[in-house]
Amino acid sequence: MSVLAAIDCGTNSTRLLIREGARTVDRRMVITRLGRGVDATGRLDPEAIERTVAVLRDFRVAMDEHGVTGVRITATSAARDAANAEVFFDAAETVIGTRPELLSGEEEGRLSFAGATADLDPSQGPFLVVDIGGGSTECMVGTDRVEDVRSFDIGCVRLTEKHLASDPPAPEELSNAIAEAQGWFDDLLREVPAATTSRTVVGLAGTISTVAAVEIGLAEWSRDALHHFTLTRQAIEEVFRTLATEPLADRLHNPGLEAARAGVIVGGCCALVALVRTLGIDELLVSESDILDGMVASLEP
């Protein structure tokens, strides 16, 4: 049986999935901040590139250890916005042996939808799948296939760098970040009315998983504890209030919050709070299956 791998080089984190058939052999995530500063400069920072490439070297070792026979590596929002993305692609190709694909927001959304809904019963649909990343947020509607995709230029890193300068963030900074995100979700309501009539809302990626982990009080990460956990609007608002009012030094002590994510989690929460408020979402289903699962599935014969 083939051993296949997927690597996602995102704005905030770099992630790997190795799978043999239906069995997950290895799954890991490292926060590398590839997109740090891109919104302001339009370029990938050399140090950010090196951090990410160093992680890719570790991923290459893991792939060799497990005998990976096929790999798909992609880059998303940060690389889409960077004038020097090819510099990173050259370095990544040297390490991995495969050149990263630059995904459009729509392509990213379709792969995320495929991964998130693969183990859900279609009777739970239609689905609204929301992937809040570091630099962009994708919203997809569909049941057994994607019927509509929207990609918005908001995410935990982008909103943090643009709006949240104080520690803890000032009330007006939080209001501005939420207002920007609400503007994008207002567009979603106008353009994709089905987003409000979906039977199940599914939430993906680091911000949503982290909010769920903090709500649970998860001392150590556990996929089983997070996957398909129901996150209520009330819990989202409470976690947001807690994290947004704490200085970074105190925020670090919340069980479930990874230290490397603490500096941008409030920005991610602003996007998540804007989502549930604008669309009137009462609860969402957390999914630990995501774009990586969709990418591996695309490699299967």
C-alpha positions in Angstrom: 0.0 0.0 0.0 1.3 3.5 -0.9 2.5 5.8 1.8 1.4 9.3 0.9 2.2 12.7 2.4 0.8 16.3 2.3 2.6 19.4 3.4 0.7 22.7 3.9 2.9 25.8 4.2 0.5 28.3 5.7 0.8 31.9 6.9 1.2 30.9 10.5 2.1 27.2 10.6 3.7 24.5 8.5 2.0 21.1 8.7 2.6 17.5 7.6 0.3 14.5 7.2 1.7 11.1 6.3 -0.9 8.4 5.7 -0.8 4.7 4.6 -4.3 3.9 3.3 -6.8 5.0 5.9 -4.1 4.9 8.7 -2.4 8.1 9.8 1.3 7.4 10.2 2.4 10.9 11.3 0.7 14.3 11.7 2.5 17.3 13.0 2.3 21.1 13.1 5.0 23.7 13.7 4.3 27.4 13.9 6.8 29.0 11.6 5.2 32.4 10.8 6.1 32.3 7.1 3.7 35.2 6.5 5.0 37.4 9.3 5.0 41.0 8.0 3.8 40.1 4.5 0.7 42.2 4.8 2.8 45.3 5.3 5.8 44.6 3.1 4.4 42.4 0.3 7.4 40.1 0.7 8.4 37.0 2.7 11.0 37.7 5.3 14.3 35.8 4.8 14.2 34.6 8.5 10.7 33.4 8.1 11.7 31.5 4.9 14.6 29.9 6.8 12.4 28.9 9.8 10.0 27.2 7.4 12.6 25.5 5.4 14.3 24.2 8.5 11.0 22.5 9.5 10.6 21.1 5.9 14.0 19.5 6.4 12.6 17.7 9.5 9.5 16.7 7.5 11.7 15.3 4.7 13.5 13.1 7.3 10.1 11.8 8.6 8.9 11.1 5.1 12.1 9.1 4.3 11.7 7.2 7.6 8.2 6.1 6.6 8.9 5.4 3.0 6.7 8.0 1.4 6.1 7.4 -2.2 4.0 10.4 -3.2 3.9 14.0 -1.8 1.9 17.1 -2.4 3.1 20.4 -1.0 1.2 23.6 -1.2 1.5 27.2 -0.1 -1.5 29.6 0.5 -2.2 33.1 1.6 1.3 34.4 2.6 2.8 33.1 -0.7 -0.1 34.5 -2.7 0.6 38.0 -1.3 4.4 37.8 -1.6 6.4 39.2 -4.5 9.3 36.9 -3.7 7.4 33.7 -3.2 9.6 31.9 -5.8 12.6 32.3 -3.4 10.7 30.2 -0.9 9.5 27.7 -3.5 13.1 27.2 -4.8 14.3 26.5 -1.2 11.4 24.2 -0.4 11.8 22.2 -3.7 15.5 21.7 -2.9 14.6 20.1 0.5 11.4 18.2 -0.3 12.1 17.3 -4.0 8.7 18.6 -5.1 7.9 22.2 -5.8 5.1 23.8 -3.8 1.9 24.5 -5.6 0.5 28.0 -5.0 -3.2 27.5 -4.3 -5.8 30.1 -5.0 -8.3 30.8 -2.2 -10.9 28.7 -4.1 -8.6 25.7 -4.5 -7.6 26.0 -0.8 -11.3 26.0 0.1 -12.2 23.0 -2.0 -9.4 20.9 -0.5 -10.3 21.9 3.0 -14.0 21.1 2.4 -13.0 17.6 1.1 -10.9 16.9 4.1 -13.4 18.2 6.7 -16.5 16.4 5.3 -14.9 13.1 4.4 -15.9 11.4 7.7 -19.2 13.2 8.1 -22.6 11.7 7.2 -24.1 13.6 4.2 -27.4 13.6 6.1 -25.7 16.3 8.4 -25.5 18.5 5.4 -25.6 20.9 3.8 -22.4 22.1 5.4 -20.9 25.5 5.9 -17.1 24.8 6.3 -15.1 27.7 7.7 -11.2 27.6 7.7 -9.7 30.5 9.7 -6.1 30.6 8.8 -3.2 33.0 9.4 -3.7 35.2 6.4 -7.0 34.2 4.9 -10.4 32.7 5.8 -12.2 30.3 3.4 -16.0 29.6 3.6 -17.4 26.7 1.7 -21.0 25.5 1.3 -22.1 22.1 0.0 -23.0 18.6 1.0 -21.2 15.9 -1.0 -19.3 18.5 -3.0 -18.5 22.2 -2.8 -21.3 24.4 -4.3 -19.8 27.7 -3.4 -16.4 29.0 -2.1 -15.4 32.4 -0.8 -11.9 33.4 0.3 -11.4 36.5 2.5 -8.2 38.3 3.4 -8.6 38.0 7.1 -6.8 35.6 9.5 -5.1 35.5 12.9 -1.8 36.9 11.7 -3.2 39.5 9.3 -5.8 40.9 11.8 -3.2 41.0 14.6 -0.5 42.8 12.6 -3.1 45.2 11.2 -5.1 46.1 14.3 -3.8 44.7 17.6 -0.8 46.8 18.7 -1.4 47.0 22.4 -0.9 44.4 25.1 -3.6 43.6 25.9 -5.4 44.9 22.9 -7.2 48.2 23.4 -11.1 48.0 23.1 -11.0 50.1 20.0 -8.4 47.8 18.4 -10.6 44.8 19.0 -13.6 46.7 17.6 -11.7 47.6 14.5 -10.5 44.0 13.9 -14.0 42.6 14.4 -15.5 45.3 12.2 -13.2 44.4 9.4 -14.0 40.7 9.6 -17.7 41.4 9.8 -17.5 43.4 6.6 -16.2 40.3 4.8 -18.8 38.1 6.4 -21.5 40.6 5.4 -20.3 40.0 1.8 -20.7 36.3 2.4 -24.3 36.8 3.5 -25.1 38.8 0.4 -23.3 36.6 -2.1 -24.0 33.1 -0.6 -27.4 33.1 1.2 -27.1 29.3 1.6 -24.4 30.0 4.2 -27.1 30.8 6.7 -29.3 27.8 6.0 -26.6 25.1 6.3 -27.6 22.3 8.7 -24.0 21.9 10.1 -21.3 24.5 10.5 -17.8 22.9 10.6 -14.8 24.9 11.8 -11.1 24.1 10.9 -7.6 25.2 11.6 -5.6 26.5 14.5 -7.7 29.4 15.8 -10.9 27.2 16.1 -9.0 24.2 17.5 -7.3 26.5 20.1 -10.5 28.1 21.2 -12.0 24.6 21.7 -8.9 23.5 23.6 -9.1 26.5 25.9 -12.8 25.9 26.5 -12.1 22.2 27.4 -9.0 23.2 29.4 -6.9 20.7 27.5 -3.5 20.5 29.2 -2.0 18.4 26.3 -3.2 18.4 22.7 -5.5 15.5 21.9 -7.0 15.0 18.5 -9.7 12.7 20.0 -10.8 15.4 22.4 -11.0 18.1 19.8 -12.2 16.3 16.7 -16.0 16.8 16.3 -16.2 18.7 19.6 -19.2 21.0 19.6 -18.1 24.6 20.2 -21.0 26.9 21.2 -21.3 30.6 20.5 -21.4 31.3 24.2 -18.1 29.4 24.7 -16.5 31.3 21.8 -17.5 34.6 23.3 -16.3 33.6 26.8 -12.9 32.4 25.5 -12.5 35.6 23.4 -13.3 37.8 26.4 -10.7 35.9 28.5 -7.9 36.0 26.0 -8.5 39.5 24.7 -8.4 41.1 28.2 -5.2 39.4 29.3 -1.7 40.6 28.6 0.4 38.1 26.7 2.4 37.0 29.8 -0.9 36.0 31.5 -2.5 34.6 28.3 0.3 32.0 28.1 -1.0 30.2 31.2 -4.3 29.2 29.7 -4.5 25.4 29.3 -5.0 24.6 25.6 -3.2 27.6 24.3 0.2 26.8 22.6 2.8 29.4 23.6 3.7 30.0 19.9 0.1 30.8 19.1 -0.5 33.2 22.0 0.6 36.3 20.2 -2.0 35.9 17.4 -4.8 34.0 18.9 -6.8 37.2 19.8 -6.7 38.2 16.1 -8.1 34.8 15.2 -10.8 35.1 17.9 -11.8 38.4 16.3 -12.5 36.7 13.0 -14.3 33.8 14.8 -16.5 36.1 16.9 -17.3 38.2 13.8 -18.4 35.0 12.0 -20.8 33.7 14.7 -22.2 37.2 15.3 -22.7 38.1 11.6 -24.2 34.7 10.5 -26.1 34.0 13.8 -24.3 30.7 14.4 -25.2 29.1 17.7 -22.7 26.2 17.5 -20.1 24.7 15.2 -18.4 21.3 14.9 -14.7 21.4 15.3 -12.8 19.3 12.7 -9.2 18.2 13.0 -9.5 16.8 9.5 -8.7 19.6 7.0 -6.8 20.6 3.9 -4.1 18.0 4.6 -6.6 15.2 4.4 -8.0 16.6 1.2 -4.6 16.8 -0.3 -3.7 13.2 0.5 -7.0 12.1 -0.9 -6.2 13.9 -4.1 -3.1 11.7 -4.5 -4.9 8.4 -4.0 -5.5 6.5 -7.2 
